[in-house]
Amino acid sequence: MTAPPPHQQTPASQALEDLACASWTSEVLFAALELDLFHHLDPGPLPLAALAREARCLPGPLGRLLPALARLGLIEAGPEGWRNLPVVRRHLLPGGAEYLGDFLLYRRYLQPPWQGLAGRVSDRPLAPGLSREDDYPTRNRHYVRALDQLARVKAREIAALLASTPWRGPILDLGGGAGSLSRALLRQQPTSATLFELPEVLLTAKEIYPEPATWVGMATVAGDFRDHPFAETERFGLILLANVLHTYDPTEARICLKKATALLSPGGHLLIHDYCPDRTAPKGQLYDLLMLLNTPGGVCHEAGTLQAWLSDCGLLQLQVMDLPSDSSLIVGQRPPC
């Protein structure tokens, strides 16, 4: 069962994130121009394999770029393959009277100096921000703090959507960062939670939340969930996989789901929160490209695919619910007996 996207205004927090990620969409356009994809699609529709040969691209990554271009309203997929839309034929085909490709790529050339805007305006030296040259502990602290700020906002949205789901504890929060989603659900229902995370993430989480009161009802386990030997009788009423599965390829993601569902108590619920390319919000396609660039094999899985995997694991009452922002929930329940 798939719930239709709710009709509501974009949250202010989402509008701010869209501003911060605006360059993602421009980079998708620039990549298509660099690869000359629109020229190769000009004669007519081409299937992925043929386009990859013509443009000398890797079929796998190209197959992830094309849907993002479609989200931008530049190309579309049909029964015979991918084809250009009118705006491309008018402005993005070399040789046309209104061609803009070179101009748009010149805009890309102008982008890097914008990162110096604050320094140009300031009358004092500015502290350096996060850099890819920083050591791993520094980058990890920035990562956990940054993601927790977004998690606090998303947690309120998720808790509101789950209010009508008869879930019960205890909670197992897999890869839950600093634990903000578990905290929001503990406020909704008195139970207990286990936050399972990497040791360095938990260390930063304790720095973010130093007060003992913020850890009431929450235990922590440090390690890699995939290798952790749970006790034979250990079971949970609600298992959370929030922003976890997109770091894994389909094979590894299914292994994680199979292990997680085996830990559900009868009648228990499993919740996936993620960016899904087949939902209304365009972030799923862009986030998938982010995984292509920043992980060895990560991919944003479609909500329909996640539902099918949960069904294969024996879960029922499958639902997809879109958050007011740009991500989705997929919820399934283990049969009561």
N, C-alpha and C positions, 0 to 999 in steps of 0.2 A: 504494500500500500504506500503510495507516494502522496504526501500532502502538497497542495499547490503553494507556491511562494506567497507569503502574506503581503497584502498591499499596505505599505507603510513608507514613511519618509526615511531617507538614508540617515542613520545616526550621525551626529556631529563628529564623533570619533572616527567613523568610516570616511567621512569627507576629508579629514586631516590625513588619514593614511593614504587615501587616493592621491592627495597632493604629493606626499613623500615618495610614492611609487610611480609618479607620472612618467619618469624617464624609462620605465620598463616598456611602455607602449611604443615610445619613439624608437627604442632599440630594436623592437620587433620589426618596425618599418625599415630601419636602416639595414638590418640584416637581409631582408628580402631584396632591397636595392643592391646591396653588395653581391648577393648571390645571383642577381639578374633573373629572379624567379618570374617576374611579370612578363619579361620578354619570352621566356620559355613556355609560358602558358598562353601566349598570344594566339597561336594558330587555332586553339580550341581546347576542349577538356582533355586533361591528361591524368591517368591514374598515378598514384604515388610512385610506384616502381619506375614508370616511364619518365616522370618528372625528375626523379633522383638521377637517372642515367643522363638525361639531357643536361641537367644543371650540375652534374658531377658532385652530388651531395650524398651523404650517408642516409639511407632510407629511414632508419630509426629516429634520429634527431629531426630530420625533415618532417617526418610524420607528426612530430610534436609542435613544430613551428607553424605548419599550415593552419591548424585550427585556431591558433592565436591570430593569424592574419585574417581569418574569417570573422573572428570576434570584432576585429577593427573595421569590418565592412569593406574589405579590399578584395577578397576572393570568396568563392563558395564551392561547396562540394555537391556534385550531382551524380546521377547514375553512371556516367562515363568517366568521372574523375573531377579534378579541380579545374576551375576556370576563373578568369578575371571578371570583376564587376565593372560597371561603367566608369566609375571614378578612376580606376586604374587605366582603362583604355584611353581616357581623356588626358590624364596628367602624368602617368608613370611608365609609359612605353617610349623608349628612346626613338627619336626621330619625329615624334608628333609635334604639331604646332604649339601645343600647350604643355609640353613636357617639363616637369619640375624635379626630376630625379637628382640632377647635379646640385640644384639649389638646396634640396632637402639634405643631401649628404654634406653640404657645406655647413648647414646648421649643426650637424654632428661635430664637425671640426671646431665649432665655436663653443661646444658644451663644456670642456674641461675648465676653462677659466672661470666659469660660474662658481666652482668650488672655492675660489678665492674671494668671493664677494664679501663675506664677513670680515676678512682681514683687510680688505680695501676700505671698508667703512669704519672699522675700529680705530681708536686713537691709542691703543695699547696692545702689546703682544697677547695673542690668544693662546690658551692652553691647547695643545694638540689633541685632536679627537682620536677615535679608534682607528687603528691602522692594521692592514694585513701583515705588516712587519712585526707587530706586537707578539710577545710570546703567548703560548696557549693559555696559561692561567689568566692573563689579562683579557684575552679575547673571550674566554669562557665567562668571566664575570660580567663583561658587557652584554654577552648573549643572554645569560640567564636574567639579568635585570631588565633588559629590553623586552624580552618575550613575556616576562611576568607582568609588565605594565599592560600589554595587550591582553594577556590572559585574564586579568581582573575585569576588564570590560566584557570580554567574551563570556566569562563565567556567569555574569548576571543574565546575559541573554540565554545561555544554555539552561540555567536553573529555571528561568521562567518557562521555557519550552517543556521542561521535564515535570513541571508542576502537576500536569494531568496524567503523568505516567506513574503507575503504582509500584515504583521501585522501592527496594529496601536494602539495608546494608548487610554486612560490612562492605566498604568500598575498597577496591584495589585500583590505584591510580598509577598506570604504567607510563613512564616517561612524562610525568606530570609537572616537570620543572620545579618551581618553588611551591607548588601545591595550591594555587589560587582556586582552581575548579573544585577541588575537594573541600576547601574551606567554605565556598559558596553553597555546596550541597549539604554540608554539615549544619549550616545555618537553617537549611530547609527542613532537615529531618535529623533527629538525634540518633546517631549511630557512631561508628568508628571508621577510620580510613587508614590505609597503608600506602604511603607514597614510595614508589619504587623508581629509583633514579641512579645515575652514575655518581660515584663518590664526589667528584669535583662539583657537580651540579648541586648536590645536597649541601656541600660546604658553603657555597654562595647563597643557597636558600636560607641557611641559618644566619648569614650576614644580613640578608634583606629583612628577615623576620627574627630579630634577636629576642623578642619578648616571649617568655614561656607560654603566655596566654594564647599566642597565635598558633601554638602546636597542640593545644588541648584536643584530645580525641584523634590525633594523627601520630602514627608511628612511621618510621622511615626505614627503608631497606636499601643498602647501597649495592649496586652490581648491574649486570646485564640480564634483563628478564629472559632473554633467549636461552641462557645457560643456567639459570637459577633452578635448583632442585626444590620445588615446593613439597611440603609434607603431603602424604597420600590423602589425608582427610581435609586438607586445607581448601576451603570453598568461600566464595564471595557472592553477595547479592547484587552488586553493581560493579562492573569492571569498565574503567575509562581508558580509552586510547585516543587522546586528544593531541592532534598535530604530531602523530608518531608514524603512522603507516606510510606517509609520503617520503620518508627517508629510505624506504626499502623498495626493491624491485618486486614484481608480482609474486615470484616464488617465495621470497623471504617474508613478504607481507602475509601470505597465506599460512606460512608456518607459524607466524606470530598469532594470527587469529585462531588457528587450531589449538594452540597451547592455551590461549586466553579463554576460549569457550569451554575448555575442559575444566577450568577452575571455577566455572559458574555453579552456584547452588541451584537445585530445581526451582524453576520460576524466576531465576535471576536474569538481570538485564545486562547486555553489553552495549556500550555507547562508543561510537566513533565520531570524533569531531575533526573535520578536515576541509581542505579546499578541493572541490570536485569539478572537473572540467565540463561535465555534462549538465550542470545546474545553471540557473539564470545569471548569477553574478559572473562577470568576466575574469575575476581574479584566479579562478581555477586553472585556466589556460596559461596565464602568466606565471603563476606559482609553479606550475609544472616545468616551465622553462628555467625558473630559478633553481629547481632541483637538478635539471640537466647541467647547469653551470656549476653547481656548488656541492654536489654529492656524487659518489662513485656510481650509484645505480638508482637513486631516488626517482620516484614518479608519483604524480598526483593521480590516484585511481578514481575512476568514475563512480558515482554513487550507485549506478545500476550494477557495476561489477562488484562493489562491496556488498550489496544486497545478495547477489548470487553466491558469493563466498560464504556469507553468514548462513544462508540457506543450506549450503553444502555441509556446514558444521552442525546442522540440526536445529538452528534457531528459527523461531516463528515470530509472528506479529511484527514483521519487518516494516519499519517506517523511515521515510526520509523527510526531514524538516529543515527548511532554510532559516538561518539566523537573520535578524534584521540587517546585519552587516553583510559580509561577503563570503561566509563559509556555511557549512551544512552539518547536520547531525544525521547519522544512520543508527537506528536503535533496533536491536533484536532481543528476543526473550527465549531462554531455554524452557522447554516444556516443563510444567510443574512436576511431572513424575515420569 
